[in-house]
Amino acid sequence: MDASANEGLELHLRQGFLHVPGEAHRRYLGECAVVAFLWSDPWIECIPLHNAAVGGFLLKMRTPAGDRVVDLRGFLREHDLDDMTNRLLSFSRDDRHAAWRALWIKAESLEAGS
């Protein structure tokens, strides 16, 4: 991942599937085909894994242009996050954790604040 620390990455989450356009995959993940996801309330973290043998989530090829998709439904359910949501996640690089982090505001948090 050779993106600058200030650069962001916006990805669409649709019905529990995270969509990664081919250009974004090449630019930010290179040859990486597997990622790990961690939940650290209120952050969702995406960590590129360079050895598929350690497990993780497969970045499945979706189109000939290199677009990829990751099935996060189980991960989202496991952490009581809405797995059928449609939202744009704005990831930013966190070099301390070698991860991409996006803020995830739960619906209950919004309702409690009103």
Biopython code that builds the backbone (N, CA, C, O; Angstrom):
import numpy as np
from Bio.PDB.StructureBuilder import StructureBuilder

atoms = [
    (1, "MET", "N", (0.849, -1.176, 0.000)),
    (1, "MET", "CA", (0.000, 0.000, 0.000)),
    (1, "MET", "C", (0.886, 1.227, 0.000)),
    (1, "MET", "O", (1.541, 1.535, 0.996)),
    (2, "ASP", "N", (0.902, 1.912, -1.102)),
    (2, "ASP", "CA", (1.788, 3.058, -1.173)),
    (2, "ASP", "C", (1.011, 4.370, -1.237)),
    (2, "ASP", "O", (1.427, 5.307, -1.917)),
    (3, "ALA", "N", (-0.106, 4.438, -0.537)),
    (3, "ALA", "CA", (-0.896, 5.668, -0.498)),
    (3, "ALA", "C", (-0.393, 6.542, 0.640)),
    (3, "ALA", "O", (0.134, 6.048, 1.637)),
    (4, "SER", "N", (-0.561, 7.837, 0.476)),
    (4, "SER", "CA", (-0.129, 8.743, 1.542)),
    (4, "SER", "C", (-1.067, 8.631, 2.726)),
    (4, "SER", "O", (-2.219, 8.227, 2.571)),
    (5, "ALA", "N", (-0.585, 8.984, 3.905)),
    (5, "ALA", "CA", (-1.361, 8.853, 5.133)),
    (5, "ALA", "C", (-2.607, 9.722, 5.120)),
    (5, "ALA", "O", (-3.580, 9.403, 5.803)),
    (6, "ASN", "N", (-2.603, 10.814, 4.360)),
    (6, "ASN", "CA", (-3.736, 11.728, 4.350)),
    (6, "ASN", "C", (-4.784, 11.358, 3.306)),
    (6, "ASN", "O", (-5.872, 11.933, 3.286)),
    (7, "GLU", "N", (-4.467, 10.420, 2.457)),
    (7, "GLU", "CA", (-5.360, 10.066, 1.381)),
    (7, "GLU", "C", (-6.464, 9.146, 1.898)),
    (7, "GLU", "O", (-6.216, 8.272, 2.729)),
    (8, "GLY", "N", (-7.682, 9.349, 1.401)),
    (8, "GLY", "CA", (-8.807, 8.537, 1.821)),
    (8, "GLY", "C", (-9.241, 7.566, 0.745)),
    (8, "GLY", "O", (-8.874, 7.696, -0.423)),
    (9, "LEU", "N", (-10.023, 6.598, 1.158)),
    (9, "LEU", "CA", (-10.543, 5.574, 0.268)),
    (9, "LEU", "C", (-12.011, 5.392, 0.594)),
    (9, "LEU", "O", (-12.350, 4.959, 1.695)),
    (10, "GLU", "N", (-12.891, 5.716, -0.346)),
    (10, "GLU", "CA", (-14.325, 5.567, -0.125)),
    (10, "GLU", "C", (-14.815, 4.321, -0.826)),
    (10, "GLU", "O", (-14.623, 4.146, -2.029)),
    (11, "LEU", "N", (-15.462, 3.444, -0.042)),
    (11, "LEU", "CA", (-15.979, 2.186, -0.568)),
    (11, "LEU", "C", (-17.442, 2.039, -0.203)),
    (11, "LEU", "O", (-17.867, 2.448, 0.878)),
    (12, "HIS", "N", (-18.204, 1.457, -1.105)),
    (12, "HIS", "CA", (-19.630, 1.240, -0.867)),
    (12, "HIS", "C", (-19.868, -0.114, -0.216)),
    (12, "HIS", "O", (-19.325, -1.132, -0.644)),
    (13, "LEU", "N", (-20.684, -0.106, 0.821)),
    (13, "LEU", "CA", (-21.156, -1.321, 1.454)),
    (13, "LEU", "C", (-22.614, -1.466, 1.061)),
    (13, "LEU", "O", (-23.441, -0.612, 1.380)),
    (14, "ARG", "N", (-22.927, -2.558, 0.362)),
    (14, "ARG", "CA", (-24.300, -2.785, -0.101)),
    (14, "ARG", "C", (-24.755, -4.162, 0.352)),
    (14, "ARG", "O", (-24.191, -5.184, -0.037)),
    (15, "GLN", "N", (-25.782, -4.163, 1.180)),
    (15, "GLN", "CA", (-26.382, -5.414, 1.648)),
    (15, "GLN", "C", (-25.335, -6.382, 2.211)),
    (15, "GLN", "O", (-25.419, -7.592, 1.998)),
    (16, "GLY", "N", (-24.358, -5.840, 2.925)),
    (16, "GLY", "CA", (-23.350, -6.663, 3.574)),
    (16, "GLY", "C", (-22.132, -6.992, 2.729)),
    (16, "GLY", "O", (-21.236, -7.702, 3.186)),
    (17, "PHE", "N", (-22.086, -6.485, 1.497)),
    (17, "PHE", "CA", (-20.946, -6.726, 0.616)),
    (17, "PHE", "C", (-20.189, -5.424, 0.388)),
    (17, "PHE", "O", (-20.767, -4.427, -0.044)),
    (18, "LEU", "N", (-18.898, -5.440, 0.681)),
    (18, "LEU", "CA", (-18.054, -4.269, 0.464)),
    (18, "LEU", "C", (-17.497, -4.330, -0.954)),
    (18, "LEU", "O", (-16.846, -5.303, -1.333)),
    (19, "HIS", "N", (-17.757, -3.288, -1.729)),
    (19, "HIS", "CA", (-17.341, -3.234, -3.128)),
    (19, "HIS", "C", (-16.059, -2.410, -3.257)),
    (19, "HIS", "O", (-15.976, -1.279, -2.778)),
    (20, "VAL", "N", (-15.075, -2.999, -3.908)),
    (20, "VAL", "CA", (-13.780, -2.355, -4.100)),
    (20, "VAL", "C", (-13.529, -2.231, -5.603)),
    (20, "VAL", "O", (-13.256, -3.231, -6.268)),
    (21, "PRO", "N", (-13.619, -1.007, -6.146)),
    (21, "PRO", "CA", (-13.348, -0.837, -7.582)),
    (21, "PRO", "C", (-11.934, -1.296, -7.931)),
    (21, "PRO", "O", (-11.022, -1.203, -7.110)),
    (22, "GLY", "N", (-11.764, -1.786, -9.141)),
    (22, "GLY", "CA", (-10.474, -2.307, -9.585)),
    (22, "GLY", "C", (-9.341, -1.317, -9.409)),
    (22, "GLY", "O", (-8.267, -1.687, -8.934)),
    (23, "GLU", "N", (-9.559, -0.062, -9.785)),
    (23, "GLU", "CA", (-8.510, 0.955, -9.658)),
    (23, "GLU", "C", (-8.111, 1.157, -8.199)),
    (23, "GLU", "O", (-6.926, 1.282, -7.889)),
    (24, "ALA", "N", (-9.100, 1.190, -7.301)),
    (24, "ALA", "CA", (-8.796, 1.344, -5.867)),
    (24, "ALA", "C", (-8.028, 0.127, -5.349)),
    (24, "ALA", "O", (-7.103, 0.264, -4.549)),
    (25, "HIS", "N", (-8.414, -1.049, -5.806)),
    (25, "HIS", "CA", (-7.704, -2.262, -5.376)),
    (25, "HIS", "C", (-6.244, -2.211, -5.808)),
    (25, "HIS", "O", (-5.344, -2.473, -5.010)),
    (26, "ARG", "N", (-6.016, -1.876, -7.061)),
    (26, "ARG", "CA", (-4.630, -1.815, -7.559)),
    (26, "ARG", "C", (-3.828, -0.738, -6.831)),
    (26, "ARG", "O", (-2.673, -0.958, -6.467)),
    (27, "ARG", "N", (-4.436, 0.412, -6.622)),
    (27, "ARG", "CA", (-3.715, 1.543, -6.026)),
    (27, "ARG", "C", (-3.416, 1.350, -4.533)),
    (27, "ARG", "O", (-2.316, 1.654, -4.070)),
    (28, "TYR", "N", (-4.402, 0.843, -3.789)),
    (28, "TYR", "CA", (-4.249, 0.779, -2.338)),
    (28, "TYR", "C", (-3.903, -0.602, -1.795)),
    (28, "TYR", "O", (-3.337, -0.710, -0.707)),
    (29, "LEU", "N", (-4.230, -1.653, -2.530)),
    (29, "LEU", "CA", (-3.998, -3.000, -2.025)),
    (29, "LEU", "C", (-3.016, -3.800, -2.866)),
    (29, "LEU", "O", (-2.561, -4.864, -2.446)),
    (30, "GLY", "N", (-2.684, -3.296, -4.053)),
    (30, "GLY", "CA", (-1.715, -3.982, -4.900)),
    (30, "GLY", "C", (-2.156, -5.384, -5.258)),
    (30, "GLY", "O", (-3.239, -5.585, -5.809)),
    (31, "GLU", "N", (-1.315, -6.352, -4.944)),
    (31, "GLU", "CA", (-1.600, -7.750, -5.263)),
    (31, "GLU", "C", (-2.364, -8.465, -4.143)),
    (31, "GLU", "O", (-2.652, -9.656, -4.253)),
    (32, "CYS", "N", (-2.683, -7.760, -3.093)),
    (32, "CYS", "CA", (-3.345, -8.364, -1.936)),
    (32, "CYS", "C", (-4.717, -8.934, -2.318)),
    (32, "CYS", "O", (-5.549, -8.234, -2.896)),
    (33, "ALA", "N", (-4.940, -10.208, -1.990)),
    (33, "ALA", "CA", (-6.205, -10.866, -2.314)),
    (33, "ALA", "C", (-7.022, -11.202, -1.066)),
    (33, "ALA", "O", (-8.162, -11.655, -1.172)),
    (34, "VAL", "N", (-6.438, -10.980, 0.124)),
    (34, "VAL", "CA", (-7.102, -11.322, 1.376)),
    (34, "VAL", "C", (-6.913, -10.176, 2.361)),
    (34, "VAL", "O", (-5.838, -9.581, 2.446)),
    (35, "VAL", "N", (-7.978, -9.875, 3.105)),
    (35, "VAL", "CA", (-7.918, -8.823, 4.123)),
    (35, "VAL", "C", (-8.553, -9.336, 5.411)),
    (35, "VAL", "O", (-9.369, -10.257, 5.391)),
    (36, "ALA", "N", (-8.174, -8.737, 6.512)),
    (36, "ALA", "CA", (-8.799, -9.015, 7.804)),
    (36, "ALA", "C", (-9.627, -7.796, 8.171)),
    (36, "ALA", "O", (-9.287, -6.673, 7.798)),
    (37, "PHE", "N", (-10.709, -8.014, 8.899)),
    (37, "PHE", "CA", (-11.511, -6.918, 9.412)),
    (37, "PHE", "C", (-11.586, -7.035, 10.916)),
    (37, "PHE", "O", (-11.765, -8.123, 11.463)),
    (38, "LEU", "N", (-11.448, -5.897, 11.581)),
    (38, "LEU", "CA", (-11.548, -5.829, 13.033)),
    (38, "LEU", "C", (-12.575, -4.771, 13.395)),
    (38, "LEU", "O", (-12.714, -3.762, 12.703)),
    (39, "TRP", "N", (-13.291, -5.009, 14.484)),
    (39, "TRP", "CA", (-14.236, -4.028, 15.001)),
    (39, "TRP", "C", (-13.665, -3.464, 16.287)),
    (39, "TRP", "O", (-13.411, -4.202, 17.240)),
    (40, "SER", "N", (-13.467, -2.163, 16.312)),
    (40, "SER", "CA", (-12.985, -1.465, 17.495)),
    (40, "SER", "C", (-13.867, -0.229, 17.641)),
    (40, "SER", "O", (-13.509, 0.861, 17.196)),
    (41, "ASP", "N", (-15.014, -0.415, 18.263)),
    (41, "ASP", "CA", (-16.083, 0.580, 18.345)),
    (41, "ASP", "C", (-15.528, 1.977, 18.591)),
    (41, "ASP", "O", (-14.839, 2.181, 19.591)),
    (42, "PRO", "N", (-15.793, 2.926, 17.741)),
    (42, "PRO", "CA", (-16.713, 2.957, 16.606)),
    (42, "PRO", "C", (-16.026, 2.771, 15.246)),
    (42, "PRO", "O", (-16.526, 3.259, 14.232)),
    (43, "TRP", "N", (-14.899, 2.078, 15.218)),
    (43, "TRP", "CA", (-14.133, 1.942, 13.983)),
    (43, "TRP", "C", (-14.234, 0.529, 13.420)),
    (43, "TRP", "O", (-14.255, -0.455, 14.160)),
    (44, "ILE", "N", (-14.294, 0.455, 12.105)),
    (44, "ILE", "CA", (-14.131, -0.809, 11.411)),
    (44, "ILE", "C", (-12.773, -0.693, 10.712)),
    (44, "ILE", "O", (-12.500, 0.290, 10.023)),
    (45, "GLU", "N", (-11.931, -1.707, 10.897)),
    (45, "GLU", "CA", (-10.579, -1.667, 10.351)),
    (45, "GLU", "C", (-10.396, -2.764, 9.312)),
    (45, "GLU", "O", (-10.848, -3.895, 9.491)),
    (46, "CYS", "N", (-9.735, -2.412, 8.242)),
    (46, "CYS", "CA", (-9.412, -3.347, 7.160)),
    (46, "CYS", "C", (-7.894, -3.451, 7.091)),
    (46, "CYS", "O", (-7.200, -2.457, 6.881)),
    (47, "ILE", "N", (-7.386, -4.674, 7.273)),
    (47, "ILE", "CA", (-5.946, -4.908, 7.290)),
    (47, "ILE", "C", (-5.574, -5.839, 6.132)),
    (47, "ILE", "O", (-6.030, -6.981, 6.088)),
    (48, "PRO", "N", (-4.755, -5.363, 5.201)),
    (48, "PRO", "CA", (-4.309, -6.226, 4.108)),
    (48, "PRO", "C", (-3.450, -7.368, 4.641)),
    (48, "PRO", "O", (-2.567, -7.154, 5.472)),
    (49, "LEU", "N", (-3.709, -8.568, 4.164)),
    (49, "LEU", "CA", (-2.928, -9.733, 4.556)),
    (49, "LEU", "C", (-2.161, -10.208, 3.334)),
    (49, "LEU", "O", (-2.743, -10.413, 2.268)),
    (50, "HIS", "N", (-0.892, -10.378, 3.483)),
    (50, "HIS", "CA", (-0.071, -10.749, 2.335)),
    (50, "HIS", "C", (0.220, -12.243, 2.288)),
    (50, "HIS", "O", (0.973, -12.716, 1.437)),
    (51, "ASN", "N", (-0.382, -12.972, 3.206)),
    (51, "ASN", "CA", (-0.252, -14.424, 3.207)),
    (51, "ASN", "C", (-1.646, -15.001, 3.408)),
    (51, "ASN", "O", (-2.170, -14.965, 4.521)),
    (52, "ALA", "N", (-2.248, -15.526, 2.362)),
    (52, "ALA", "CA", (-3.609, -16.049, 2.425)),
    (52, "ALA", "C", (-3.733, -17.226, 3.387)),
    (52, "ALA", "O", (-4.840, -17.561, 3.807)),
    (53, "ALA", "N", (-2.625, -17.852, 3.737)),
    (53, "ALA", "CA", (-2.662, -19.009, 4.633)),
    (53, "ALA", "C", (-3.111, -18.639, 6.045)),
    (53, "ALA", "O", (-3.524, -19.516, 6.803)),
    (54, "VAL", "N", (-3.040, -17.353, 6.414)),
    (54, "VAL", "CA", (-3.426, -16.951, 7.765)),
    (54, "VAL", "C", (-4.928, -16.746, 7.895)),
    (54, "VAL", "O", (-5.419, -16.492, 8.995)),
    (55, "GLY", "N", (-5.662, -16.851, 6.803)),
    (55, "GLY", "CA", (-7.116, -16.679, 6.840)),
    (55, "GLY", "C", (-7.508, -15.289, 6.386)),
    (55, "GLY", "O", (-6.754, -14.620, 5.680)),
    (56, "GLY", "N", (-8.685, -14.859, 6.790)),
    (56, "GLY", "CA", (-9.176, -13.541, 6.417)),
    (56, "GLY", "C", (-10.311, -13.614, 5.416)),
    (56, "GLY", "O", (-10.881, -14.677, 5.167)),
    (57, "PHE", "N", (-10.624, -12.471, 4.853)),
    (57, "PHE", "CA", (-11.721, -12.339, 3.893)),
    (57, "PHE", "C", (-11.149, -12.217, 2.488)),
    (57, "PHE", "O", (-10.268, -11.398, 2.227)),
    (58, "LEU", "N", (-11.658, -13.035, 1.604)),
    (58, "LEU", "CA", (-11.201, -13.041, 0.216)),
    (58, "LEU", "C", (-11.781, -11.851, -0.542)),
    (58, "LEU", "O", (-12.983, -11.592, -0.477)),
    (59, "LEU", "N", (-10.927, -11.136, -1.256)),
    (59, "LEU", "CA", (-11.358, -10.071, -2.163)),
    (59, "LEU", "C", (-11.691, -10.752, -3.493)),
    (59, "LEU", "O", (-10.829, -10.905, -4.358)),
    (60, "LYS", "N", (-12.949, -11.155, -3.639)),
    (60, "LYS", "CA", (-13.354, -11.936, -4.810)),
    (60, "LYS", "C", (-13.439, -11.054, -6.045)),
    (60, "LYS", "O", (-14.024, -9.971, -6.020)),
    (61, "MET", "N", (-12.842, -11.542, -7.124)),
    (61, "MET", "CA", (-12.890, -10.844, -8.409)),
    (61, "MET", "C", (-14.335, -10.822, -8.889)),
    (61, "MET", "O", (-15.012, -11.850, -8.920)),
    (62, "ARG", "N", (-14.796, -9.624, -9.266)),
    (62, "ARG", "CA", (-16.189, -9.482, -9.670)),
    (62, "ARG", "C", (-16.338, -9.151, -11.146)),
    (62, "ARG", "O", (-17.310, -9.563, -11.778)),
    (63, "THR", "N", (-15.390, -8.416, -11.697)),
    (63, "THR", "CA", (-15.461, -8.012, -13.097)),
    (63, "THR", "C", (-14.093, -8.154, -13.749)),
    (63, "THR", "O", (-13.075, -8.209, -13.059)),
    (64, "PRO", "N", (-14.067, -8.213, -15.091)),
    (64, "PRO", "CA", (-12.777, -8.263, -15.793)),
    (64, "PRO", "C", (-11.916, -7.018, -15.539)),
    (64, "PRO", "O", (-10.697, -7.067, -15.703)),
    (65, "ALA", "N", (-12.548, -5.894, -15.135)),
    (65, "ALA", "CA", (-11.807, -4.662, -14.851)),
    (65, "ALA", "C", (-11.089, -4.721, -13.504)),
    (65, "ALA", "O", (-10.380, -3.783, -13.138)),
    (66, "GLY", "N", (-11.269, -5.824, -12.760)),
    (66, "GLY", "CA", (-10.575, -5.971, -11.483)),
    (66, "GLY", "C", (-11.380, -5.539, -10.275)),
    (66, "GLY", "O", (-10.853, -5.511, -9.163)),
    (67, "ASP", "N", (-12.662, -5.197, -10.470)),
    (67, "ASP", "CA", (-13.500, -4.858, -9.327)),
    (67, "ASP", "C", (-13.602, -6.078, -8.418)),
    (67, "ASP", "O", (-13.692, -7.214, -8.885)),
    (68, "ARG", "N", (-13.587, -5.824, -7.119)),
    (68, "ARG", "CA", (-13.621, -6.903, -6.131)),
    (68, "ARG", "C", (-14.788, -6.686, -5.168)),
    (68, "ARG", "O", (-15.340, -5.590, -5.070)),
    (69, "VAL", "N", (-15.142, -7.743, -4.471)),
    (69, "VAL", "CA", (-16.196, -7.665, -3.465)),
    (69, "VAL", "C", (-15.807, -8.569, -2.294)),
    (69, "VAL", "O", (-15.213, -9.633, -2.474)),
    (70, "VAL", "N", (-16.162, -8.110, -1.083)),
    (70, "VAL", "CA", (-15.890, -8.863, 0.141)),
    (70, "VAL", "C", (-17.224, -9.075, 0.852)),
    (70, "VAL", "O", (-17.968, -8.122, 1.085)),
    (71, "ASP", "N", (-17.521, -10.320, 1.192)),
    (71, "ASP", "CA", (-18.752, -10.647, 1.912)),
    (71, "ASP", "C", (-18.516, -10.428, 3.406)),
    (71, "ASP", "O", (-17.822, -11.210, 4.057)),
    (72, "LEU", "N", (-19.101, -9.356, 3.937)),
    (72, "LEU", "CA", (-18.921, -9.021, 5.358)),
    (72, "LEU", "C", (-20.151, -9.313, 6.203)),
    (72, "LEU", "O", (-20.195, -8.934, 7.373)),
    (73, "ARG", "N", (-21.145, -9.975, 5.639)),
    (73, "ARG", "CA", (-22.400, -10.184, 6.383)),
    (73, "ARG", "C", (-22.164, -10.886, 7.717)),
    (73, "ARG", "O", (-22.684, -10.436, 8.738)),
    (74, "GLY", "N", (-21.406, -11.958, 7.740)),
    (74, "GLY", "CA", (-21.145, -12.675, 8.990)),
    (74, "GLY", "C", (-20.385, -11.823, 9.992)),
    (74, "GLY", "O", (-20.709, -11.820, 11.180)),
    (75, "PHE", "N", (-19.385, -11.106, 9.525)),
    (75, "PHE", "CA", (-18.600, -10.218, 10.391)),
    (75, "PHE", "C", (-19.495, -9.144, 11.007)),
    (75, "PHE", "O", (-19.409, -8.872, 12.205)),
    (76, "LEU", "N", (-20.348, -8.538, 10.191)),
    (76, "LEU", "CA", (-21.224, -7.482, 10.682)),
    (76, "LEU", "C", (-22.210, -8.020, 11.710)),
    (76, "LEU", "O", (-22.429, -7.391, 12.745)),
    (77, "ARG", "N", (-22.803, -9.166, 11.439)),
    (77, "ARG", "CA", (-23.740, -9.785, 12.400)),
    (77, "ARG", "C", (-23.037, -10.117, 13.715)),
    (77, "ARG", "O", (-23.583, -9.888, 14.794)),
    (78, "GLU", "N", (-21.831, -10.652, 13.616)),
    (78, "GLU", "CA", (-21.067, -11.039, 14.800)),
    (78, "GLU", "C", (-20.837, -9.855, 15.737)),
    (78, "GLU", "O", (-20.738, -10.033, 16.951)),
    (79, "HIS", "N", (-20.754, -8.665, 15.182)),
    (79, "HIS", "CA", (-20.491, -7.459, 15.976)),
    (79, "HIS", "C", (-21.735, -6.586, 16.136)),
    (79, "HIS", "O", (-21.630, -5.400, 16.448)),
    (80, "ASP", "N", (-22.908, -7.176, 15.923)),
    (80, "ASP", "CA", (-24.196, -6.477, 16.073)),
    (80, "ASP", "C", (-24.273, -5.213, 15.238)),
    (80, "ASP", "O", (-24.824, -4.200, 15.669)),
    (81, "LEU", "N", (-23.714, -5.284, 14.039)),
    (81, "LEU", "CA", (-23.788, -4.176, 13.090)),
    (81, "LEU", "C", (-24.808, -4.556, 12.022)),
    (81, "LEU", "O", (-24.991, -5.737, 11.726)),
    (82, "ASP", "N", (-25.456, -3.578, 11.458)),
    (82, "ASP", "CA", (-26.493, -3.823, 10.452)),
    (82, "ASP", "C", (-25.880, -4.441, 9.201)),
    (82, "ASP", "O", (-25.131, -3.782, 8.479)),
    (83, "ASP", "N", (-26.200, -5.708, 8.946)),
    (83, "ASP", "CA", (-25.589, -6.405, 7.804)),
    (83, "ASP", "C", (-26.345, -6.159, 6.500)),
    (83, "ASP", "O", (-25.906, -6.619, 5.446)),
    (84, "MET", "N", (-27.459, -5.451, 6.548)),
    (84, "MET", "CA", (-28.215, -5.172, 5.325)),
    (84, "MET", "C", (-28.171, -3.684, 4.964)),
    (84, "MET", "O", (-28.933, -3.220, 4.116)),
    (85, "THR", "N", (-27.298, -2.966, 5.596)),
    (85, "THR", "CA", (-27.182, -1.532, 5.369)),
    (85, "THR", "C", (-26.553, -1.221, 4.007)),
    (85, "THR", "O", (-25.793, -2.019, 3.458)),
    (86, "ASN", "N", (-26.880, -0.075, 3.493)),
    (86, "ASN", "CA", (-26.213, 0.481, 2.320)),
    (86, "ASN", "C", (-25.585, 1.787, 2.791)),
    (86, "ASN", "O", (-26.287, 2.707, 3.212)),
    (87, "ARG", "N", (-24.269, 1.862, 2.718)),
    (87, "ARG", "CA", (-23.589, 3.084, 3.164)),
    (87, "ARG", "C", (-22.249, 3.222, 2.480)),
    (87, "ARG", "O", (-21.673, 2.260, 1.971)),
    (88, "LEU", "N", (-21.778, 4.443, 2.485)),
    (88, "LEU", "CA", (-20.443, 4.752, 1.975)),
    (88, "LEU", "C", (-19.517, 4.792, 3.180)),
    (88, "LEU", "O", (-19.762, 5.523, 4.139)),
    (89, "LEU", "N", (-18.459, 4.006, 3.126)),
    (89, "LEU", "CA", (-17.477, 4.000, 4.204)),
    (89, "LEU", "C", (-16.241, 4.749, 3.732)),
    (89, "LEU", "O", (-15.660, 4.417, 2.699)),
    (90, "SER", "N", (-15.848, 5.750, 4.484)),
    (90, "SER", "CA", (-14.666, 6.554, 4.166)),
    (90, "SER", "C", (-13.497, 6.057, 5.002)),
    (90, "SER", "O", (-13.379, 6.376, 6.185)),
    (91, "PHE", "N", (-12.644, 5.280, 4.374)),
    (91, "PHE", "CA", (-11.473, 4.724, 5.052)),
    (91, "PHE", "C", (-10.306, 5.690, 4.955)),
    (91, "PHE", "O", (-10.119, 6.356, 3.937)),
    (92, "SER", "N", (-9.531, 5.759, 6.010)),
    (92, "SER", "CA", (-8.281, 6.521, 5.986)),
    (92, "SER", "C", (-7.185, 5.599, 6.521)),
    (92, "SER", "O", (-7.439, 4.703, 7.326)),
    (93, "ARG", "N", (-5.997, 5.838, 6.065)),
    (93, "ARG", "CA", (-4.856, 4.998, 6.418)),
    (93, "ARG", "C", (-4.413, 5.278, 7.844)),
    (93, "ARG", "O", (-4.239, 6.436, 8.224)),
    (94, "ASP", "N", (-4.229, 4.227, 8.636)),
    (94, "ASP", "CA", (-3.710, 4.322, 9.998)),
    (94, "ASP", "C", (-2.425, 3.507, 10.035)),
    (94, "ASP", "O", (-2.460, 2.288, 10.203)),
    (95, "ASP", "N", (-1.304, 4.177, 9.878)),
    (95, "ASP", "CA", (-0.025, 3.480, 9.810)),
    (95, "ASP", "C", (0.359, 2.800, 11.123)),
    (95, "ASP", "O", (1.098, 1.816, 11.113)),
    (96, "ARG", "N", (-0.134, 3.310, 12.251)),
    (96, "ARG", "CA", (0.175, 2.667, 13.538)),
    (96, "ARG", "C", (-0.338, 1.235, 13.577)),
    (96, "ARG", "O", (0.287, 0.356, 14.171)),
    (97, "HIS", "N", (-1.491, 1.008, 12.934)),
    (97, "HIS", "CA", (-2.088, -0.323, 12.931)),
    (97, "HIS", "C", (-1.927, -1.041, 11.593)),
    (97, "HIS", "O", (-2.424, -2.154, 11.418)),
    (98, "ALA", "N", (-1.235, -0.407, 10.653)),
    (98, "ALA", "CA", (-1.092, -0.961, 9.294)),
    (98, "ALA", "C", (-2.454, -1.328, 8.740)),
    (98, "ALA", "O", (-2.637, -2.401, 8.166)),
    (99, "ALA", "N", (-3.407, -0.429, 8.919)),
    (99, "ALA", "CA", (-4.792, -0.715, 8.549)),
    (99, "ALA", "C", (-5.444, 0.498, 7.895)),
    (99, "ALA", "O", (-4.928, 1.614, 7.938)),
    (100, "TRP", "N", (-6.588, 0.236, 7.295)),
    (100, "TRP", "CA", (-7.487, 1.282, 6.812)),
    (100, "TRP", "C", (-8.652, 1.301, 7.781)),
    (100, "TRP", "O", (-9.228, 0.253, 8.075)),
    (101, "ARG", "N", (-9.017, 2.506, 8.295)),
    (101, "ARG", "CA", (-10.067, 2.628, 9.308)),
    (101, "ARG", "C", (-11.194, 3.506, 8.805)),
    (101, "ARG", "O", (-10.969, 4.527, 8.155)),
    (102, "ALA", "N", (-12.432, 3.083, 9.121)),
    (102, "ALA", "CA", (-13.612, 3.883, 8.795)),
    (102, "ALA", "C", (-14.488, 3.981, 10.031)),
    (102, "ALA", "O", (-14.663, 3.007, 10.764)),
    (103, "LEU", "N", (-15.029, 5.152, 10.249)),
    (103, "LEU", "CA", (-15.933, 5.378, 11.370)),
    (103, "LEU", "C", (-17.281, 4.742, 11.053)),
    (103, "LEU", "O", (-17.822, 4.923, 9.962)),
    (104, "TRP", "N", (-17.820, 3.995, 12.016)),
    (104, "TRP", "CA", (-19.121, 3.345, 11.844)),
    (104, "TRP", "C", (-20.018, 3.834, 12.978)),
    (104, "TRP", "O", (-19.813, 3.484, 14.140)),
    (105, "ILE", "N", (-20.998, 4.636, 12.633)),
    (105, "ILE", "CA", (-21.949, 5.124, 13.635)),
    (105, "ILE", "C", (-23.148, 4.182, 13.612)),
    (105, "ILE", "O", (-23.794, 4.011, 12.578)),
    (106, "LYS", "N", (-23.436, 3.580, 14.749)),
    (106, "LYS", "CA", (-24.577, 2.688, 14.835)),
    (106, "LYS", "C", (-25.868, 3.505, 14.890)),
    (106, "LYS", "O", (-25.892, 4.608, 15.436)),
    (107, "ALA", "N", (-26.920, 2.959, 14.328)),
    (107, "ALA", "CA", (-28.224, 3.635, 14.304)),
    (107, "ALA", "C", (-28.683, 3.994, 15.708)),
    (107, "ALA", "O", (-29.246, 5.068, 15.920)),
    (108, "GLU", "N", (-28.443, 3.086, 16.693)),
    (108, "GLU", "CA", (-28.869, 3.365, 18.068)),
    (108, "GLU", "C", (-28.153, 4.588, 18.627)),
    (108, "GLU", "O", (-28.729, 5.333, 19.421)),
    (109, "SER", "N", (-26.912, 4.801, 18.225)),
    (109, "SER", "CA", (-26.148, 5.967, 18.694)),
    (109, "SER", "C", (-26.791, 7.244, 18.206)),
    (109, "SER", "O", (-26.846, 8.234, 18.936)),
    (110, "LEU", "N", (-27.279, 7.233, 16.979)),
    (110, "LEU", "CA", (-27.927, 8.415, 16.421)),
    (110, "LEU", "C", (-29.245, 8.686, 17.128)),
    (110, "LEU", "O", (-29.574, 9.837, 17.417)),
    (111, "GLU", "N", (-30.006, 7.624, 17.408)),
    (111, "GLU", "CA", (-31.288, 7.782, 18.069)),
    (111, "GLU", "C", (-31.119, 8.272, 19.504)),
    (111, "GLU", "O", (-31.935, 9.063, 19.977)),
    (112, "ALA", "N", (-30.091, 7.825, 20.200)),
    (112, "ALA", "CA", (-29.837, 8.238, 21.575)),
    (112, "ALA", "C", (-29.479, 9.718, 21.665)),
    (112, "ALA", "O", (-29.761, 10.373, 22.669)),
    (113, "GLY", "N", (-28.858, 10.236, 20.616)),
    (113, "GLY", "CA", (-28.438, 11.635, 20.615)),
    (113, "GLY", "C", (-29.545, 12.606, 20.273)),
    (113, "GLY", "O", (-29.369, 13.813, 20.434)),
    (114, "SER", "N", (-30.701, 12.109, 19.797)),
    (114, "SER", "CA", (-31.773, 13.043, 19.400)),
    (114, "SER", "C", (-32.754, 13.328, 20.497)),
    (114, "SER", "O", (-33.699, 14.092, 20.297)),
]
sb = StructureBuilder()
sb.init_structure("model")
sb.init_model(0)
sb.init_chain("A")
sb.init_seg("    ")
for serial, (resi, resn, name, xyz) in enumerate(atoms, 1):
    if name == "N":
        sb.init_residue(resn, " ", resi, " ")
    sb.init_atom(name, np.array(xyz, "f"), 0.0, 1.0, " ", f" {name:<3s}", serial, name[0])
structure = sb.get_structure()
